[in-house]
Structure formats: structure tokens, C-alpha cells
Amino acid sequence: MSDDRSHSSLLVPPSTQDWIQGILSAKVVLVMYGDYQCPRSAEVYKLIKAIKRELSAVFGEDYLCLIFRHFPQAQIHSRAQRAAQAAEAAAAQGQFWSMHDTLFDHQQRLENGYLVEYANDLGLDIPQFLKELSKQRHIDRINEDIEGGVESGVTTVPALFINNIRYTGRWKITELMAAIVAASH
């Protein structure tokens, strides 16, 4: 690899194929690449949720669109890939964001038994959930997210793109909010 510098723009544009909170035509579209076992990903996701609540209250629901893309770092986090598959299996039953939040809230407990417990708590069809996990039915979707991230220069998580531009600031609520608001002008 001759060019080791991080790309500054998102090369796979947001689309209806993504996991979206909000609308793609929002003033600000925030794409997050994350790993369910990564403590920093969980912290940043919580920051983004707080920012989204605050900005929605001030500017309206259509101001900020959040997109999550999988970027499990299996070489560091042994359970991240399986957790991403669990999120996708839940998504097949209409529960992506519920499982997503649960996985980040319980990232110290991502073993298979816990994944089934979370699916049960969400009211999912457990035989269907288990079948999809065992057959790795959603692995291609996860790999597409990873490949798109790599194309855009993502090497570690969390990675954020605000209106397709890589966020390189500090992971502080004031700085991240300022970057989001600036991107809307």
C-alpha cells in the first residue's frame, strides 16, 4: 500500500441500504463506523445520541440523520463480528436499532448466550435468530460495510463522517456538536 494517509471523504455515499435514524435529506448526515465491543465506539455513539436529541429539539427532527455501519475489529475484539451478526439478525425482524442499543449498553457481555437473551428480551423469533446466526446469513452485509470503510480510509473505530467529510476533531460533545452545526451551513 503506497498511500498510508487517511482519506478525508466518504467514498460510499449514504443510501437507503444503510441503517438510518432520520432522513437522508437532512441538513447533516452523520455516518459512524463502529464496533460493538469497542468502548470508544459506545462512548461516541452515546455522545451522538445526546447531540441528536438536543439538535432535534432545537432544529427539528429532520436536522440530523445518523447512519451506522459495521466495522468490527475482530483482531482486537473477538466478539465484535458475532455481535454485528446479531444486530443484523435482529434487523431481519425489524429490531436493528433496539439490538444495536442493547449491544452497546452491554458490550462486556457479548457471548452467544447473552445475544440470545437480548434477542428474547426484544421479542424476536429465537429459532429464526439462531438460524441466521449459525448460517452467518448477514456476513456479506457486514463485510460490505467494512470494505466501504476501508475504501474511505477507516482503519480504526469509531470513525465519523459529517456530510461525507471525515471528522478528525476530539471526541468531546461541544467539539462534535460544533462540527455538526458548522456542516449544516
N, C-alpha and C positions, 0 to 999 in steps of 0.2 A: 504494500500500500504506500504509494508515494506521497499522498496528501493526508497528513495526520490531523489537520486542523478541523475543528467542529464546524459544520455548516451553520449558517445563521438563519436559514429559512426552511420551512416545512415543505418537503418535496411531494408528499402525498396529501393533497388537499382534503379538508373535511368533507364528508359526504353522508348521505342517509345510511350508508353501511356502518357508520360509527355508532358507538354508544353515546347518546346525546341527552343532555339536560338543557332544555331551552330550544331555540330555533336557529337554524344555520344562517339566517339573515340578520341575526343580532348585530348590534354595533361592534361588539367584541366577541370573538370566538377564541376560546382558550382550549388548546389541546394539551393534555397531560399524558405522558408516557410514564407508567408506574408498575410497581412490583408489590404484590400483596404482602410479602414477607419483609419488605424494606421499611424500617422505622421512619426514615426520612420521607418516603412516599406517603405514608399515613399522615405524618405531620403536615405536609404540604397540602394533601387532599383536605384535611380539616381546615387549614387556612383558607383554601379556595371556597369551601362550603360557607365559611363565615363571611368572606368577601362577597360571594354571590348573594347571600341573604341581605347583606347591607346595601349592595348596589341595586338589587331588585326593589327594595323598599324605597330607595331614593329615585331611581331612574325608570323603574318598571321591570316587569318580568322578562321583557324581550331585549334587555340591555346586554346581558352576558349569557353566552352559550358555553357550556362545559362539555368537552368530549374527552372520554377516557380511552386510551389504547394500552393494550398489554405489552409489557416489556419485562417479563420475568427473567431475573438474572440467576439462572439455575446453577451456575458455577459458584455463586455466593450463597444463594438461598435455595436449599434443597426442596422446599415445599411450595415455592412460588408458582411453578409451572402447573402443578396439580390444583392449586388454588384458582389460577386463571381458568383452568378447565371447569372447575366447579362453578365459577361465575358464568361461564358460557352455557353450561348445562342448566343453570337456573334461568338464564336468559331465554332458553328454548321454551321455558314455561312462563315467560313474561315477568321474571323476577330478577333481571340483571342488577338494577341499582340497589335493591334490597340485599341481595347476596354480596354485592360489591362493598356496601357499607359494613355489613356484618364481618366480612373478611378483614377489612382494615381495622375494625373495632376489636377483633380477636386474633390479631396476627401472631400472637405467641402460641396459638392453638390451631394449627392448620393441618394436623394429621387427618387421615381419611375418616376416622370415627367422628371427629368434630365436624368435618364437612357434611357428613350425612345428618348429624344433629342439626346443623344450621339449615340444611335443606328441609328437614322435617319441621323445624320451627317456622319456616316460611310457607308451610303447607304444600310443598312440592310433591309430585308423584315420585316417591322414592325409588321404585323399581326402574322407572324411566331415567331418573337422575343417575342411578348406579350403572345402568346400561350404557349411557352416554359417556360416563367417566371411564368405564372399563374398556370401551371400544375407542377411546380417545377421539370421539366424534368431532370435537371442536379444535383439534390441534392445528389444522390448516389456518383457521381464523386467527389464532394466536400468533402463528408464525408469520402471517401476513402483516400483523401489527409490528412485530419485531423487525421484519425486513424493511418496512416503511420507515421505522425509526432509524435503523442503521443508515438507510439512504439519506436521511435528513441529518446525519451526524450524531445521533444519540448513541452514547457508549455507556452511560450510567443513568440511573434514575434517582430522583424524579427529573424529568425533562419537560419543560413547558414551552409552548409556542403561543404567543399572543398575536392574533391576526396574522398568523403564518411566520412570525419573526421569533427566533429563539430568545427566551428570557434568560439573561445572564446575571441578573441582579441577585441580591441577597434574599434569603427565604424569610423575610420579615413581612408582617401583614401590611405595614404602612408603605413599604417599598413596592411590594407586589400590587397593592391596590393602586398606587400612583402610576405604575406602568400600565395597568389595565385601563385606567381612566384616560391616560395620555394616548393610548392606542385608539380611543374612540373619536379623537379629534382629527 
